[in-house]
């Protein structure tokens, strides 16, 4: 479980590096504009990581709403500036429409394993699409176009890292759902494991409390419970010894 988190963080870092390289390479934006563009894309991803990996669903919903609003604005801008290019507009509408659907599904993936599976599959399809788009670029065009083609390829690779990062995040959600039974309560908090831990670990006497703490430590190391849950439950058990 922890490996998925670290790989997701690494891919996110690679995506940011490639995105900065692309925006710098095309040479059309100032440093301030590049910083703002990367920040506007990175912040919702960080919020989504916190919402998923640390079970702060509210922040996850904020990140998803942020991305949906951004993509709606992007779609509206594309339509406005390309009204005379019907073929390009149609392709852009389809691609951005799929991306909007992807983020809309994330609203439910935070609580539903089947939707998380759909998000995982869709993220991998978008990942493969961007890789194929990068591979299909023709590096043997005129010299004047090679620089542009190179940076377009960097952009496609950056997008592929972005979607693979999200695919692994969805995979983590799928696996975590298996480890934590759902209570089915609409008032589920950001710490759904709390009610299950005492049932799984016997607490009867001093020795039982020590064993319970060891069991909690194992659950924490496996990523099944958060550090906050572990510390709080450990404190409660120590007071009973």
Number of C-alpha atoms within 10 A of each C-alpha: 15 13 10 16 18 11 15 22 18 14 21 22 16 17 25 20 13 20 24 18 16 20 21 15 16 13 9 10 13 11 13 8 12 18 13 12 15 16 13 14 16 16 14 20 22 16 20 26 22 17 20 24 20 18 19 17 22 15 19 25 20 16 24 22 17 18 21 18 12 15 17 15 12 13 19 12 11 16 18 11 10 14 11 10 10 11 11 13 18 13 11 16 16 12 14 17 14 14 19 19 14 19 19 16 18 25 19 15 21 21 17 16 19 12 18 26 17 17 25 25 15 20 24 19 16 21 24 15 15 21 18 14 15 19 13 10 14 13 14 9 11 9 10 8 12 15 15 13 18 18 19 18 22 20 21 23 22 25 21 26 24 23 23 23 27 25 25 20 24 26 20 21 23 21 14 18 17 11 15 15 11 14 12 8 8 6 7 11 12 15 15 17 18 17 10 13 19 13 9 11 16 13 17 11 12 13 11 15 21 16 15 22 22 14 16 24 17 14 17 17 15 13 18 19 24 19 16 12 16 19 15 11 17 18 11 12 18 12 8 11 12
